[in-house]
Amino acid sequence: MKNIKSLPQEFQNIFAQLKAEQDAENAIDGTQTKASKEDIQDERNLFDADIEKVDENDENEIDMTFVSPSMRAVFK
């Protein structure tokens, strides 16, 4: 087998690119990294928006155009 250094520079460059791509793929194993407490708190703060509580039994909150005829009869 030939040594890489004995190949023309063009092939050495191609080899270097392929080696870098392979190393990058091998570095990513598809697993998740461990989240720190700060990471978790940051994510939680993103979801802590002011959400209005909805009373699901409130007839005024139900769009009757999206309710089936049999369900519509229940609310009449």
KEKE-3310 file (N, C-alpha, C; in steps of 0.2 Angstrom, whole numbers, plus 5000, padded with zeros to 4 digits):
npx = (5004:5003:5010:5002:5008:5016:5008:5001:4998:4985:4977:4981:4974:4961:4960:4962:4951:4940:4944:4942:4928:4924:4929:4921:4909:4910:4912:4899:4888:4874:4868:4860:4866:4871:4860:4862:4857:4855:4852:4840:4832:4832:4825:4813:4809:4806:4794:4785:4776:4762:4748:4732:4719:4708:4691:4685:4672:4664:4652:4653:4665:4667:4668:4655:4655:4664:4660:4652:4636:4629:4636:4633:4619:4620:4623:4613)
npy = (4994:5011:5026:5040:5052:5050:5052:5062:5080:5084:5072:5070:5081:5078:5066:5071:5079:5069:5061:5071:5072:5059:5059:5068:5063:5051:5057:5061:5053:5051:5051:5060:5074:5076:5086:5102:5109:5123:5123:5116:5124:5136:5131:5128:5141:5146:5139:5144:5153:5165:5157:5156:5149:5137:5133:5119:5114:5125:5131:5142:5143:5133:5130:5128:5125:5115:5104:5088:5083:5075:5078:5091:5091:5088:5100:5108)
npz = (5000:4996:5003:5009:5007:4996:4986:4973:4976:4974:4976:4989:4995:4992:5000:5013:5014:5014:5025:5035:5034:5038:5051:5057:5056:5064:5076:5079:5088:5088:5101:5114:5123:5140:5149:5157:5173:5171:5157:5157:5165:5156:5145:5151:5155:5142:5140:5149:5146:5147:5149:5145:5155:5150:5150:5147:5147:5145:5135:5127:5122:5113:5096:5086:5073:5070:5076:5077:5071:5080:5092:5093:5096:5109:5115:5113)
capx = (5000:5007:5010:4998:5013:5019:5003:5001:4995:4978:4974:4982:4969:4954:4960:4961:4943:4937:4946:4939:4921:4924:4930:4916:4903:4912:4911:4892:4885:4867:4865:4859:4871:4867:4858:4863:4851:4853:4849:4833:4828:4831:4819:4807:4807:4803:4787:4782:4772:4756:4743:4725:4716:4702:4686:4683:4665:4661:4649:4655:4672:4667:4666:4650:4655:4668:4657:4648:4629:4627:4638:4629:4613:4621:4624:4606)
capy = (5000:5017:5031:5046:5057:5049:5053:5069:5085:5084:5066:5071:5085:5074:5061:5075:5081:5063:5060:5076:5071:5053:5060:5072:5058:5047:5061:5061:5046:5051:5051:5066:5075:5077:5093:5105:5113:5129:5121:5114:5130:5140:5128:5129:5148:5147:5137:5147:5159:5166:5153:5157:5143:5137:5129:5114:5113:5131:5131:5148:5141:5128:5132:5123:5123:5109:5099:5084:5085:5072:5082:5098:5090:5088:5106:5112)
capz = (5000:4995:5008:5006:5006:4990:4980:4970:4981:4972:4979:4996:4997:4993:5006:5019:5015:5016:5032:5040:5034:5042:5058:5059:5056:5069:5082:5081:5089:5088:5107:5117:5128:5147:5150:5164:5176:5167:5151:5158:5167:5150:5141:5155:5154:5136:5140:5155:5144:5151:5145:5148:5156:5146:5153:5142:5148:5143:5128:5123:5120:5108:5089:5084:5066:5070:5080:5073:5072:5086:5098:5093:5099:5116:5118:5112)
cpx = (5004:5005:5006:5003:5016:5014:5003:4997:4987:4974:4975:4976:4962:4954:4959:4954:4939:4938:4943:4931:4920:4924:4924:4910:4904:4911:4904:4890:4878:4864:4864:4865:4867:4866:4859:4857:4850:4850:4841:4829:4827:4825:4813:4804:4804:4796:4783:4778:4765:4750:4737:4722:4709:4697:4683:4675:4661:4658:4651:4662:4672:4664:4662:4651:4660:4666:4652:4640:4626:4629:4635:4623:4614:4621:4618:4602)
cpy = (5006:5022:5037:5051:5056:5050:5061:5074:5085:5078:5067:5076:5082:5069:5065:5077:5075:5061:5064:5074:5064:5054:5064:5067:5053:5050:5061:5054:5045:5051:5059:5067:5077:5085:5096:5108:5119:5128:5120:5120:5135:5137:5129:5136:5149:5145:5140:5153:5160:5163:5154:5150:5143:5131:5125:5113:5119:5131:5137:5147:5136:5131:5126:5121:5117:5104:5094:5085:5081:5075:5089:5097:5090:5095:5111:5111)
cpz = (5000:5001:5005:5004:4999:4984:4978:4975:4980:4976:4987:4999:4997:4999:5012:5020:5017:5023:5037:5040:5039:5049:5061:5060:5062:5076:5084:5082:5089:5095:5110:5123:5135:5148:5157:5167:5173:5161:5152:5160:5161:5146:5145:5155:5148:5136:5145:5152:5147:5146:5149:5149:5153:5149:5148:5142:5146:5136:5124:5120:5114:5101:5086:5077:5065:5074:5076:5075:5079:5092:5098:5096:5107:5119:5117:5118)
residu = (MET:LYS:ASN:ILE:LYS:SER:LEU:PRO:GLN:GLU:PHE:GLN:ASN:ILE:PHE:ALA:GLN:LEU:LYS:ALA:GLU:GLN:ASP:ALA:GLU:ASN:ALA:ILE:ASP:GLY:THR:GLN:THR:LYS:ALA:SER:LYS:GLU:ASP:ILE:GLN:ASP:GLU:ARG:ASN:LEU:PHE:ASP:ALA:ASP:ILE:GLU:LYS:VAL:ASP:GLU:ASN:ASP:GLU:ASN:GLU:ILE:ASP:MET:THR:PHE:VAL:SER:PRO:SER:MET:ARG:ALA:VAL:PHE:LYS)
# end
